[in-house]
Amino acid sequence: MGKLCTPLSKKYMSRAIPSLVRHWQVLAAIVFSLALLKTVPVYAQDDTAGMPPQQTVSSGSDESQAERAEFVQEIRRVEQLNKKYTQEIQDIRGLLADKDADYQKRMQDLEDKLAAQQDETSKKEVIAEQSQQTTQELEAKTNEMLSKGGDMDPTDENFRQELAKAHYNMGNIYFERGEYQRAVVEYYQAVDLVPNDPDTHYNLAFVSGEYLGDQETALKHYQWYLYLKPDADDAARVKEKIITAKLTLRSKIDSPLDKSDGNFNLTR
């Protein structure tokens, strides 16, 4: 077995320790340098821009913020337009609703008017039909009564009254048909049977004067009417017709064409 190693002498230890410390200091500096190089970013140089890396990053950030601000502004503008158009659409809908309500009301009013006119037309048709039936029935009864006129007893006052009424009714029937001359004939016959009936005198005067132009007959029987019925409600109107008939007859008498000599000179 070899002999044991003796410990280093104090002299050797005093020279080795400072050397180790220096080596450790150099190694620590190298490690710190490497670590520092890893933390520092490396930027590629842009030959065309000629700007430092810090300035390029700042410019990109400003552009992004500007684009964002412009985008936000555009969104707000679109929102305002959307709000405006939404209000306009609501206004248009309200206007259309009012127009539609007015249209529906007018259509309903028109339908109601048409229905009322149809009802009125139907009523008139019914009344006309009833009147025609009544007229036909009256005409039949009147003709039946008149057919018995030849067998009349002159002393039978009731029969005279009924026969005069029949002629009066026939006069009214002819008047409604527009057969005025035949109506006057019937009224004449009624007056001959019952001379004191004021209504027959009035009808005879009215049809003669207004539809046949016979003012002389009209004047005569209007006067009979007022004589038999002086307190009539239409007395004032009848008096005016009497005046009109007199003036018409007087103008005919005073007309040069009505002179009896027949030698009136139309050229002078």
JOKAZI-V738033 format. One record per residue. N is the residue number from 1. RES is the residue in one small letter. PHI is phi in whole degrees, 0 to 359 (* if undefined). Layout:
BEGIN
n: [N | N]
res: [RES | RES]
phi: [PHI | PHI]
END
This chain:
BEGIN
n: [1 | 2 | 3 | 4 | 5 | 6 | 7 | 8 | 9 | 10 | 11 | 12 | 13 | 14 | 15 | 16 | 17 | 18 | 19 | 20 | 21 | 22 | 23 | 24 | 25 | 26 | 27 | 28 | 29 | 30 | 31 | 32 | 33 | 34 | 35 | 36 | 37 | 38 | 39 | 40 | 41 | 42 | 43 | 44 | 45 | 46 | 47 | 48 | 49 | 50 | 51 | 52 | 53 | 54 | 55 | 56 | 57 | 58 | 59 | 60 | 61 | 62 | 63 | 64 | 65 | 66 | 67 | 68 | 69 | 70 | 71 | 72 | 73 | 74 | 75 | 76 | 77 | 78 | 79 | 80 | 81 | 82 | 83 | 84 | 85 | 86 | 87 | 88 | 89 | 90 | 91 | 92 | 93 | 94 | 95 | 96 | 97 | 98 | 99 | 100 | 101 | 102 | 103 | 104 | 105 | 106 | 107 | 108 | 109 | 110 | 111 | 112 | 113 | 114 | 115 | 116 | 117 | 118 | 119 | 120 | 121 | 122 | 123 | 124 | 125 | 126 | 127 | 128 | 129 | 130 | 131 | 132 | 133 | 134 | 135 | 136 | 137 | 138 | 139 | 140 | 141 | 142 | 143 | 144 | 145 | 146 | 147 | 148 | 149 | 150 | 151 | 152 | 153 | 154 | 155 | 156 | 157 | 158 | 159 | 160 | 161 | 162 | 163 | 164 | 165 | 166 | 167 | 168 | 169 | 170 | 171 | 172 | 173 | 174 | 175 | 176 | 177 | 178 | 179 | 180 | 181 | 182 | 183 | 184 | 185 | 186 | 187 | 188 | 189 | 190 | 191 | 192 | 193 | 194 | 195 | 196 | 197 | 198 | 199 | 200 | 201 | 202 | 203 | 204 | 205 | 206 | 207 | 208 | 209 | 210 | 211 | 212 | 213 | 214 | 215 | 216 | 217 | 218 | 219 | 220 | 221 | 222 | 223 | 224 | 225 | 226 | 227 | 228 | 229 | 230 | 231 | 232 | 233 | 234 | 235 | 236 | 237 | 238 | 239 | 240 | 241 | 242 | 243 | 244 | 245 | 246 | 247 | 248 | 249 | 250 | 251 | 252 | 253 | 254 | 255 | 256 | 257 | 258 | 259 | 260 | 261 | 262 | 263 | 264 | 265 | 266 | 267 | 268]
res: [m | g | k | l | c | t | p | l | s | k | k | y | m | s | r | a | i | p | s | l | v | r | h | w | q | v | l | a | a | i | v | f | s | l | a | l | l | k | t | v | p | v | y | a | q | d | d | t | a | g | m | p | p | q | q | t | v | s | s | g | s | d | e | s | q | a | e | r | a | e | f | v | q | e | i | r | r | v | e | q | l | n | k | k | y | t | q | e | i | q | d | i | r | g | l | l | a | d | k | d | a | d | y | q | k | r | m | q | d | l | e | d | k | l | a | a | q | q | d | e | t | s | k | k | e | v | i | a | e | q | s | q | q | t | t | q | e | l | e | a | k | t | n | e | m | l | s | k | g | g | d | m | d | p | t | d | e | n | f | r | q | e | l | a | k | a | h | y | n | m | g | n | i | y | f | e | r | g | e | y | q | r | a | v | v | e | y | y | q | a | v | d | l | v | p | n | d | p | d | t | h | y | n | l | a | f | v | s | g | e | y | l | g | d | q | e | t | a | l | k | h | y | q | w | y | l | y | l | k | p | d | a | d | d | a | a | r | v | k | e | k | i | i | t | a | k | l | t | l | r | s | k | i | d | s | p | l | d | k | s | d | g | n | f | n | l | t | r]
phi: [* | 282 | 276 | 290 | 286 | 276 | 295 | 297 | 282 | 296 | 289 | 293 | 295 | 291 | 269 | 280 | 297 | 298 | 295 | 295 | 295 | 295 | 299 | 293 | 295 | 296 | 296 | 296 | 294 | 295 | 298 | 296 | 295 | 298 | 297 | 294 | 295 | 291 | 278 | 272 | 288 | 253 | 255 | 280 | 282 | 260 | 294 | 283 | 282 | 69 | 249 | 291 | 302 | 297 | 292 | 296 | 296 | 295 | 294 | 297 | 294 | 295 | 296 | 295 | 294 | 294 | 296 | 296 | 297 | 294 | 296 | 297 | 297 | 294 | 298 | 297 | 296 | 295 | 296 | 295 | 297 | 297 | 296 | 296 | 293 | 297 | 294 | 296 | 296 | 296 | 296 | 295 | 298 | 297 | 296 | 296 | 296 | 295 | 298 | 294 | 297 | 295 | 296 | 297 | 295 | 295 | 296 | 293 | 298 | 296 | 297 | 296 | 296 | 297 | 296 | 295 | 296 | 296 | 297 | 295 | 297 | 297 | 297 | 297 | 296 | 296 | 297 | 297 | 295 | 296 | 296 | 296 | 297 | 297 | 297 | 297 | 295 | 296 | 297 | 295 | 294 | 295 | 297 | 296 | 293 | 294 | 294 | 267 | 299 | 292 | 266 | 289 | 269 | 304 | 272 | 273 | 294 | 296 | 293 | 297 | 298 | 294 | 291 | 296 | 296 | 296 | 296 | 297 | 295 | 294 | 298 | 295 | 297 | 296 | 297 | 297 | 278 | 86 | 266 | 290 | 295 | 292 | 296 | 298 | 300 | 295 | 296 | 301 | 294 | 294 | 295 | 296 | 282 | 228 | 290 | 262 | 267 | 293 | 295 | 294 | 299 | 296 | 299 | 297 | 293 | 296 | 294 | 294 | 281 | 276 | 245 | 248 | 71 | 267 | 289 | 294 | 296 | 299 | 300 | 299 | 276 | 296 | 295 | 298 | 299 | 291 | 293 | 277 | 220 | 292 | 264 | 296 | 296 | 259 | 299 | 297 | 294 | 294 | 297 | 296 | 294 | 297 | 297 | 299 | 296 | 297 | 296 | 296 | 294 | 293 | 295 | 290 | 293 | 280 | 290 | 301 | 289 | 263 | 294 | 286 | 286 | 72 | 249 | 289 | 268 | 284 | 270 | 280]
END
